[in-house]
């Protein structure tokens, strides 16, 4: 089974990350690019945790997707774009060992 995943993500709460690095846009761009699984990144940030709890719902054990109605529309026409599945999210974070 082949899975296209991007697990090294940072949220909009991370330094030097765009304000559109939210769940809705991560889902949208994942669907455009054919990415099936996206990491949430920054899993220890309190505001990001609240946002994830409010906007994600379980899709399978340890895997989440946006709640219905939150996905941004694909602005592309074509025979297969209406069948693009939702992006699945897994909770991820990063351990930094460069700080003392």
TIMITOR-919633 format. One record per residue (C-alpha): residue number from 1; residue in three letters; chain; x negated, y negated, z negated. Coordinates in pm, 1 decimal. Example, Ala and Ser with C-alpha at 12.3 -4.5 7.8 and 13.67 -1.06 7.14 Angstrom:
<recs>
<rec><num>1</num><residu>ALA</residu><chaine>A</chaine><u>-1230.0</u><v>450.0</v><w>-780.0</w></rec>
<rec><num>2</num><residu>SER</residu><chaine>A</chaine><u>-1367.0</u><v>106.0</v><w>-714.0</w></rec>
</recs>
This chain:
<recs>
<rec><num>1</num><residu>UNK</residu><chaine>A</chaine><u>0.0</u><v>0.0</v><w>0.0</w></rec>
<rec><num>2</num><residu>UNK</residu><chaine>A</chaine><u>-139.0</u><v>-338.1</v><w>98.5</w></rec>
<rec><num>3</num><residu>UNK</residu><chaine>A</chaine><u>-65.5</u><v>-642.7</v><w>-115.0</w></rec>
<rec><num>4</num><residu>UNK</residu><chaine>A</chaine><u>-170.2</u><v>-998.7</v><w>-41.7</w></rec>
<rec><num>5</num><residu>UNK</residu><chaine>A</chaine><u>-231.6</u><v>-1177.2</v><w>-371.8</w></rec>
<rec><num>6</num><residu>UNK</residu><chaine>A</chaine><u>-381.9</u><v>-1501.1</v><w>-498.7</w></rec>
<rec><num>7</num><residu>UNK</residu><chaine>A</chaine><u>-463.3</u><v>-1458.6</v><w>-864.5</w></rec>
<rec><num>8</num><residu>UNK</residu><chaine>A</chaine><u>-695.0</u><v>-1756.8</v><w>-915.3</w></rec>
<rec><num>9</num><residu>UNK</residu><chaine>A</chaine><u>-444.8</u><v>-2039.5</v><w>-951.8</w></rec>
<rec><num>10</num><residu>UNK</residu><chaine>A</chaine><u>-435.0</u><v>-2349.5</v><w>-1168.5</w></rec>
<rec><num>11</num><residu>UNK</residu><chaine>A</chaine><u>-115.9</u><v>-2523.3</v><w>-1272.7</w></rec>
<rec><num>12</num><residu>UNK</residu><chaine>A</chaine><u>-36.0</u><v>-2890.8</v><w>-1239.0</w></rec>
<rec><num>13</num><residu>UNK</residu><chaine>A</chaine><u>-155.9</u><v>-2927.8</v><w>-1598.2</w></rec>
<rec><num>14</num><residu>UNK</residu><chaine>A</chaine><u>-514.1</u><v>-2843.5</v><w>-1505.6</w></rec>
<rec><num>15</num><residu>UNK</residu><chaine>A</chaine><u>-773.4</u><v>-3113.5</v><w>-1442.9</w></rec>
<rec><num>16</num><residu>UNK</residu><chaine>A</chaine><u>-814.8</u><v>-3210.7</v><w>-1075.0</w></rec>
<rec><num>17</num><residu>UNK</residu><chaine>A</chaine><u>-507.0</u><v>-3016.9</v><w>-962.9</w></rec>
<rec><num>18</num><residu>UNK</residu><chaine>A</chaine><u>-222.6</u><v>-3170.0</v><w>-763.9</w></rec>
<rec><num>19</num><residu>UNK</residu><chaine>A</chaine><u>106.4</u><v>-3254.5</v><w>-932.0</w></rec>
<rec><num>20</num><residu>UNK</residu><chaine>A</chaine><u>283.4</u><v>-3021.3</v><w>-687.5</w></rec>
<rec><num>21</num><residu>UNK</residu><chaine>A</chaine><u>102.9</u><v>-2718.6</v><w>-830.4</w></rec>
<rec><num>22</num><residu>UNK</residu><chaine>A</chaine><u>431.2</u><v>-2614.9</v><w>-989.2</w></rec>
<rec><num>23</num><residu>UNK</residu><chaine>A</chaine><u>616.7</u><v>-2285.6</v><w>-965.1</w></rec>
<rec><num>24</num><residu>UNK</residu><chaine>A</chaine><u>849.5</u><v>-2403.4</v><w>-689.0</w></rec>
<rec><num>25</num><residu>UNK</residu><chaine>A</chaine><u>562.7</u><v>-2512.6</v><w>-463.3</w></rec>
<rec><num>26</num><residu>UNK</residu><chaine>A</chaine><u>348.3</u><v>-2207.6</v><w>-542.2</w></rec>
<rec><num>27</num><residu>UNK</residu><chaine>A</chaine><u>645.8</u><v>-1995.8</v><w>-435.4</w></rec>
<rec><num>28</num><residu>UNK</residu><chaine>A</chaine><u>705.1</u><v>-2205.2</v><w>-122.5</w></rec>
<rec><num>29</num><residu>UNK</residu><chaine>A</chaine><u>345.5</u><v>-2193.9</v><w>-1.0</w></rec>
<rec><num>30</num><residu>UNK</residu><chaine>A</chaine><u>316.4</u><v>-1827.1</v><w>-88.3</w></rec>
<rec><num>31</num><residu>UNK</residu><chaine>A</chaine><u>613.3</u><v>-1755.0</v><w>138.3</w></rec>
<rec><num>32</num><residu>UNK</residu><chaine>A</chaine><u>467.1</u><v>-1969.2</v><w>419.6</w></rec>
<rec><num>33</num><residu>UNK</residu><chaine>A</chaine><u>131.8</u><v>-1789.8</v><w>397.9</w></rec>
<rec><num>34</num><residu>UNK</residu><chaine>A</chaine><u>259.1</u><v>-1437.9</v><w>337.0</w></rec>
<rec><num>35</num><residu>UNK</residu><chaine>A</chaine><u>120.0</u><v>-1415.6</v><w>-16.0</w></rec>
<rec><num>36</num><residu>UNK</residu><chaine>A</chaine><u>327.7</u><v>-1163.7</v><w>-207.3</w></rec>
<rec><num>37</num><residu>UNK</residu><chaine>A</chaine><u>182.5</u><v>-1201.5</v><w>-557.7</w></rec>
<rec><num>38</num><residu>UNK</residu><chaine>A</chaine><u>59.0</u><v>-1524.7</v><w>-716.1</w></rec>
<rec><num>39</num><residu>UNK</residu><chaine>A</chaine><u>-102.4</u><v>-1568.1</v><w>-1055.6</w></rec>
<rec><num>40</num><residu>UNK</residu><chaine>A</chaine><u>42.5</u><v>-1836.2</v><w>-1278.5</w></rec>
<rec><num>41</num><residu>UNK</residu><chaine>A</chaine><u>-291.4</u><v>-1955.1</v><w>-1414.5</w></rec>
<rec><num>42</num><residu>UNK</residu><chaine>A</chaine><u>-330.5</u><v>-2161.0</v><w>-1731.2</w></rec>
<rec><num>43</num><residu>UNK</residu><chaine>A</chaine><u>-126.5</u><v>-1912.7</v><w>-1936.4</w></rec>
<rec><num>44</num><residu>UNK</residu><chaine>A</chaine><u>-232.8</u><v>-2073.1</v><w>-2264.6</w></rec>
<rec><num>45</num><residu>UNK</residu><chaine>A</chaine><u>-111.4</u><v>-2425.4</v><w>-2185.4</w></rec>
<rec><num>46</num><residu>UNK</residu><chaine>A</chaine><u>197.8</u><v>-2493.3</v><w>-2402.9</w></rec>
<rec><num>47</num><residu>UNK</residu><chaine>A</chaine><u>387.5</u><v>-2706.7</v><w>-2148.0</w></rec>
<rec><num>48</num><residu>UNK</residu><chaine>A</chaine><u>315.8</u><v>-2459.7</v><w>-1867.8</w></rec>
<rec><num>49</num><residu>UNK</residu><chaine>A</chaine><u>438.6</u><v>-2174.7</v><w>-2088.7</w></rec>
<rec><num>50</num><residu>UNK</residu><chaine>A</chaine><u>765.2</u><v>-2363.4</v><w>-2149.2</w></rec>
<rec><num>51</num><residu>UNK</residu><chaine>A</chaine><u>806.6</u><v>-2426.1</v><w>-1776.9</w></rec>
<rec><num>52</num><residu>UNK</residu><chaine>A</chaine><u>738.7</u><v>-2060.7</v><w>-1692.4</w></rec>
<rec><num>53</num><residu>UNK</residu><chaine>A</chaine><u>990.9</u><v>-1946.3</v><w>-1954.6</w></rec>
<rec><num>54</num><residu>UNK</residu><chaine>A</chaine><u>1253.4</u><v>-2183.2</v><w>-1813.1</w></rec>
<rec><num>55</num><residu>UNK</residu><chaine>A</chaine><u>1202.0</u><v>-2108.2</v><w>-1443.0</w></rec>
<rec><num>56</num><residu>UNK</residu><chaine>A</chaine><u>1089.4</u><v>-1745.7</v><w>-1410.9</w></rec>
<rec><num>57</num><residu>UNK</residu><chaine>A</chaine><u>1285.9</u><v>-1427.3</v><w>-1460.8</w></rec>
<rec><num>58</num><residu>UNK</residu><chaine>A</chaine><u>1165.6</u><v>-1066.5</v><w>-1474.1</w></rec>
<rec><num>59</num><residu>UNK</residu><chaine>A</chaine><u>1152.2</u><v>-889.1</v><w>-1137.6</w></rec>
<rec><num>60</num><residu>UNK</residu><chaine>A</chaine><u>973.3</u><v>-576.0</v><w>-1265.3</w></rec>
<rec><num>61</num><residu>UNK</residu><chaine>A</chaine><u>767.6</u><v>-494.2</v><w>-1575.2</w></rec>
<rec><num>62</num><residu>UNK</residu><chaine>A</chaine><u>504.5</u><v>-769.9</v><w>-1602.0</w></rec>
<rec><num>63</num><residu>UNK</residu><chaine>A</chaine><u>614.8</u><v>-932.3</v><w>-1275.6</w></rec>
<rec><num>64</num><residu>UNK</residu><chaine>A</chaine><u>835.7</u><v>-1239.7</v><w>-1239.1</w></rec>
<rec><num>65</num><residu>UNK</residu><chaine>A</chaine><u>1007.9</u><v>-1446.8</v><w>-971.6</w></rec>
<rec><num>66</num><residu>UNK</residu><chaine>A</chaine><u>1176.6</u><v>-1785.1</v><w>-962.4</w></rec>
<rec><num>67</num><residu>UNK</residu><chaine>A</chaine><u>1530.4</u><v>-1797.5</v><w>-1092.6</w></rec>
<rec><num>68</num><residu>UNK</residu><chaine>A</chaine><u>1796.5</u><v>-1811.5</v><w>-819.8</w></rec>
<rec><num>69</num><residu>UNK</residu><chaine>A</chaine><u>1847.0</u><v>-2157.6</v><w>-676.4</w></rec>
<rec><num>70</num><residu>UNK</residu><chaine>A</chaine><u>1500.5</u><v>-2289.6</v><w>-765.3</w></rec>
<rec><num>71</num><residu>UNK</residu><chaine>A</chaine><u>1319.4</u><v>-2180.6</v><w>-448.3</w></rec>
<rec><num>72</num><residu>UNK</residu><chaine>A</chaine><u>1244.9</u><v>-2466.2</v><w>-209.8</w></rec>
<rec><num>73</num><residu>UNK</residu><chaine>A</chaine><u>1372.0</u><v>-2409.6</v><w>145.3</w></rec>
<rec><num>74</num><residu>UNK</residu><chaine>A</chaine><u>1135.5</u><v>-2304.2</v><w>421.0</w></rec>
<rec><num>75</num><residu>UNK</residu><chaine>A</chaine><u>1148.9</u><v>-2575.8</v><w>684.5</w></rec>
<rec><num>76</num><residu>UNK</residu><chaine>A</chaine><u>1073.6</u><v>-2343.7</v><w>971.1</w></rec>
<rec><num>77</num><residu>UNK</residu><chaine>A</chaine><u>1304.0</u><v>-2185.3</v><w>1224.7</w></rec>
<rec><num>78</num><residu>UNK</residu><chaine>A</chaine><u>1267.3</u><v>-1838.9</v><w>1366.5</w></rec>
<rec><num>79</num><residu>UNK</residu><chaine>A</chaine><u>1413.9</u><v>-1492.5</v><w>1364.1</w></rec>
<rec><num>80</num><residu>UNK</residu><chaine>A</chaine><u>1224.0</u><v>-1361.2</v><w>1062.0</w></rec>
<rec><num>81</num><residu>UNK</residu><chaine>A</chaine><u>1191.1</u><v>-1663.6</v><w>833.8</w></rec>
<rec><num>82</num><residu>UNK</residu><chaine>A</chaine><u>1530.3</u><v>-1604.0</v><w>674.0</w></rec>
<rec><num>83</num><residu>UNK</residu><chaine>A</chaine><u>1405.8</u><v>-1265.3</v><w>550.9</w></rec>
<rec><num>84</num><residu>UNK</residu><chaine>A</chaine><u>1085.8</u><v>-1378.6</v><w>379.0</w></rec>
<rec><num>85</num><residu>UNK</residu><chaine>A</chaine><u>1090.8</u><v>-1222.3</v><w>31.4</w></rec>
<rec><num>86</num><residu>UNK</residu><chaine>A</chaine><u>1033.6</u><v>-1429.7</v><w>-281.2</w></rec>
<rec><num>87</num><residu>UNK</residu><chaine>A</chaine><u>684.8</u><v>-1455.2</v><w>-422.0</w></rec>
<rec><num>88</num><residu>UNK</residu><chaine>A</chaine><u>622.4</u><v>-1248.4</v><w>-731.6</w></rec>
<rec><num>89</num><residu>UNK</residu><chaine>A</chaine><u>430.1</u><v>-1404.4</v><w>-1019.4</w></rec>
<rec><num>90</num><residu>UNK</residu><chaine>A</chaine><u>199.6</u><v>-1239.3</v><w>-1271.5</w></rec>
<rec><num>91</num><residu>UNK</residu><chaine>A</chaine><u>86.2</u><v>-1422.9</v><w>-1583.6</w></rec>
<rec><num>92</num><residu>UNK</residu><chaine>A</chaine><u>-282.7</u><v>-1510.5</v><w>-1550.4</w></rec>
<rec><num>93</num><residu>UNK</residu><chaine>A</chaine><u>-540.4</u><v>-1726.2</v><w>-1719.2</w></rec>
<rec><num>94</num><residu>UNK</residu><chaine>A</chaine><u>-907.5</u><v>-1794.3</v><w>-1704.4</w></rec>
<rec><num>95</num><residu>UNK</residu><chaine>A</chaine><u>-1176.3</u><v>-1748.4</v><w>-1965.8</w></rec>
<rec><num>96</num><residu>UNK</residu><chaine>A</chaine><u>-1440.7</u><v>-2018.5</v><w>-1956.0</w></rec>
<rec><num>97</num><residu>UNK</residu><chaine>A</chaine><u>-1773.1</u><v>-1950.5</v><w>-2121.7</w></rec>
<rec><num>98</num><residu>UNK</residu><chaine>A</chaine><u>-1945.2</u><v>-2274.1</v><w>-2019.1</w></rec>
<rec><num>99</num><residu>UNK</residu><chaine>A</chaine><u>-1826.9</u><v>-2477.1</v><w>-2319.0</w></rec>
<rec><num>100</num><residu>UNK</residu><chaine>A</chaine><u>-1975.4</u><v>-2459.9</v><w>-2667.7</w></rec>
</recs>
